[in-house]
Amino acid sequence: MGHVFRRSSGRGWRLRRRSMELWPQWIGALQTHQPELKLDLGLLQIAEDEQAAERMEGLASQRVDLGLEIVAKEALNKVWPTATHGGLHSRHDGRIDPLLLQQALREALNEQSVEQTTTAVVHLERNNNNKWSVHRADGESTLHDVVVLSTALTTDTLLEPLGHARAMTPVLGQALSLQLTTGPTSWTNWPSVLVDQGFNLIPTSPGRLLLGATVEPGDCAAEAPMTLMRSLNGRAPEWLRTATVVAQWNGLRARPMDRPAPLLEELEPGLILASGHYRNGVLLAPATAEWVAAALEQP
């Protein structure tokens, strides 16, 4: 959701614009490692009420060049019959398969002879020679000129002993993989992502889709949001309410406390923070990487 971001100024908008410029380049480079990786384009936001529809009309009029356009409610009857106030279509927003993306990134790192480890880092230590000791849970330590932290909810644990406080709070997201028993047999005329009231529907194969949202503060999944996702406050089509759950899972997002997401800072020489992206980690990955690269290149 890069181009449908409501704000038109500030760091958040600049990061989104830059990432949307960089993503096609990233995909082109990463397809060397995962040829099936691609940008699935087309995102449709459903207007919840008349006020939301008016805001969407204003945004679309400002960003025609970015591929935004209003969709009348009549045009949505076959796709989303409960869209009584129409919606906003973004041609260049959409989705990326996150599993293929992670595989491609790991393979690209291997090609560059980057050492990867799954052992947790438990402590960072400054050295008098302007280097950093990274201490791991297995008792091993390594020495580095620069440390870049992209450590989400464990960030404060590593930074507090160094005199930095960057508290984050967990926000839990839940998702369902659904098999339809009625309704669409194909996803012709559907966007890659449909968003209604903050819930995301993503077709994955004939008769199959993902339904998910970041819905709960804290780190414990509750049953009520799952029921809400199935009903969408009474606006879900019958075929969605009767779909069979194939799988479900949840995960945590790290939301910075008292600071805007994400946290992009050089805390002190050789200690760089690039974390706390909340719900926009995939979207902002290219702009974040570009920012980190520029920070690393500074003398």
RAKA-V851505 format. One record per residue. N is the residue number from 0. RES is the residue in one letter. NEAR is the number of other C-alpha atoms within 12 Angstrom. D_FIRST is the distance of its C-alpha to the first C-alpha in Angstrom with 1 decimal. Layout:
n: [N;N]
res: [RES;RES]
near: [NEAR;NEAR]
d_first: [D_FIRST;D_FIRST]
This chain:
n: [0;1;2;3;4;5;6;7;8;9;10;11;12;13;14;15;16;17;18;19;20;21;22;23;24;25;26;27;28;29;30;31;32;33;34;35;36;37;38;39;40;41;42;43;44;45;46;47;48;49;50;51;52;53;54;55;56;57;58;59;60;61;62;63;64;65;66;67;68;69;70;71;72;73;74;75;76;77;78;79;80;81;82;83;84;85;86;87;88;89;90;91;92;93;94;95;96;97;98;99;100;101;102;103;104;105;106;107;108;109;110;111;112;113;114;115;116;117;118;119;120;121;122;123;124;125;126;127;128;129;130;131;132;133;134;135;136;137;138;139;140;141;142;143;144;145;146;147;148;149;150;151;152;153;154;155;156;157;158;159;160;161;162;163;164;165;166;167;168;169;170;171;172;173;174;175;176;177;178;179;180;181;182;183;184;185;186;187;188;189;190;191;192;193;194;195;196;197;198;199;200;201;202;203;204;205;206;207;208;209;210;211;212;213;214;215;216;217;218;219;220;221;222;223;224;225;226;227;228;229;230;231;232;233;234;235;236;237;238;239;240;241;242;243;244;245;246;247;248;249;250;251;252;253;254;255;256;257;258;259;260;261;262;263;264;265;266;267;268;269;270;271;272;273;274;275;276;277;278;279;280;281;282;283;284;285;286;287;288;289;290;291;292;293;294;295;296;297;298]
res: [M;G;H;V;F;R;R;S;S;G;R;G;W;R;L;R;R;R;S;M;E;L;W;P;Q;W;I;G;A;L;Q;T;H;Q;P;E;L;K;L;D;L;G;L;L;Q;I;A;E;D;E;Q;A;A;E;R;M;E;G;L;A;S;Q;R;V;D;L;G;L;E;I;V;A;K;E;A;L;N;K;V;W;P;T;A;T;H;G;G;L;H;S;R;H;D;G;R;I;D;P;L;L;L;Q;Q;A;L;R;E;A;L;N;E;Q;S;V;E;Q;T;T;T;A;V;V;H;L;E;R;N;N;N;N;K;W;S;V;H;R;A;D;G;E;S;T;L;H;D;V;V;V;L;S;T;A;L;T;T;D;T;L;L;E;P;L;G;H;A;R;A;M;T;P;V;L;G;Q;A;L;S;L;Q;L;T;T;G;P;T;S;W;T;N;W;P;S;V;L;V;D;Q;G;F;N;L;I;P;T;S;P;G;R;L;L;L;G;A;T;V;E;P;G;D;C;A;A;E;A;P;M;T;L;M;R;S;L;N;G;R;A;P;E;W;L;R;T;A;T;V;V;A;Q;W;N;G;L;R;A;R;P;M;D;R;P;A;P;L;L;E;E;L;E;P;G;L;I;L;A;S;G;H;Y;R;N;G;V;L;L;A;P;A;T;A;E;W;V;A;A;A;L;E;Q;P]
near: [39;40;41;40;30;22;21;20;12;13;20;28;24;21;36;34;30;25;32;34;24;24;36;23;18;30;31;19;20;27;22;20;24;24;16;20;27;28;31;26;28;31;37;44;47;42;33;27;20;17;14;24;27;19;26;36;28;21;28;29;18;20;27;21;14;22;25;31;30;35;29;24;25;17;21;27;19;17;30;36;22;27;35;23;30;34;43;46;40;37;32;32;36;35;37;30;25;20;16;22;31;20;21;28;27;21;22;23;17;15;15;11;10;12;13;15;14;9;14;19;27;23;28;33;30;25;18;9;13;17;20;26;25;29;22;20;15;15;13;16;19;21;20;20;21;31;34;33;31;29;29;32;30;28;33;29;22;31;32;17;16;20;15;19;21;36;27;32;27;28;29;28;33;35;33;32;30;31;27;29;20;19;23;25;17;17;24;14;19;31;31;34;38;39;37;37;28;25;33;34;38;35;35;24;18;20;25;29;35;37;44;37;33;32;32;26;22;21;20;19;23;18;17;16;27;29;23;27;38;35;24;30;20;17;24;29;26;20;25;34;26;18;28;22;24;18;18;21;23;27;25;31;34;38;34;29;21;14;20;20;32;37;39;34;27;24;23;20;22;30;32;32;36;36;40;39;37;32;29;28;32;30;38;36;35;28;34;39;28;22;28;28;18;16;25;21;11;13;8]
d_first: [0.0;3.8;6.1;5.8;6.6;10.1;12.2;13.7;15.7;16.2;15.4;11.9;11.0;13.2;11.9;8.3;10.4;12.8;10.7;9.3;13.1;14.3;12.5;14.8;17.7;17.1;16.9;20.0;21.8;20.9;22.0;25.5;25.3;23.2;23.7;21.6;18.4;16.0;12.6;12.3;10.7;10.0;7.8;10.0;9.8;13.5;15.3;17.2;20.0;21.4;20.2;16.5;17.3;18.9;16.0;13.9;16.8;17.1;13.5;14.1;17.5;16.3;13.8;15.7;16.0;12.3;12.4;11.7;14.4;15.9;17.1;20.4;21.3;24.1;21.9;20.1;23.4;23.5;20.0;19.5;22.8;22.0;19.5;22.3;20.3;18.2;14.5;11.9;11.0;8.7;10.8;9.1;5.6;6.8;8.5;11.4;14.5;14.8;18.6;19.2;17.2;19.4;22.5;21.9;21.4;24.6;26.5;25.6;26.9;30.0;30.6;30.6;33.0;30.8;32.4;30.2;31.5;30.4;32.8;31.5;32.2;34.2;35.4;35.0;38.1;38.9;41.9;44.4;43.8;40.2;38.8;36.8;38.1;35.5;37.2;36.1;37.0;39.4;41.5;40.6;39.6;38.3;38.6;35.9;35.6;32.0;29.9;26.1;24.8;21.5;23.1;20.9;23.2;26.4;25.8;28.1;30.8;31.0;30.8;33.1;36.3;35.4;35.3;31.5;29.7;25.9;25.7;22.6;22.3;21.1;18.5;19.0;16.6;18.2;17.7;20.0;20.9;22.6;25.2;25.9;29.5;29.1;26.6;24.7;26.6;24.0;20.4;21.5;19.5;16.6;13.0;11.7;9.6;11.0;10.0;13.2;14.1;11.4;12.7;11.0;13.3;13.3;16.5;18.2;21.7;24.1;24.4;22.1;18.6;16.6;16.0;14.6;13.3;14.0;16.9;19.9;21.3;23.7;24.3;26.1;24.7;26.1;26.9;25.9;22.1;22.7;24.8;22.3;19.6;22.2;23.1;19.9;22.4;24.6;22.1;21.7;23.6;26.8;25.8;23.0;25.5;28.1;26.2;27.6;25.9;26.2;24.7;23.0;22.0;20.4;19.3;19.1;16.5;18.2;17.6;19.8;22.4;23.3;21.0;17.4;15.1;15.4;19.1;20.0;23.8;27.0;29.1;32.4;33.7;32.4;30.0;26.4;23.6;20.0;18.7;17.3;13.6;13.3;10.2;8.5;11.4;10.2;7.4;10.1;13.0;14.1;14.2;15.9;18.3;19.2;19.9;22.1;23.9;24.8;26.1;28.1;29.7;31.0;34.7]
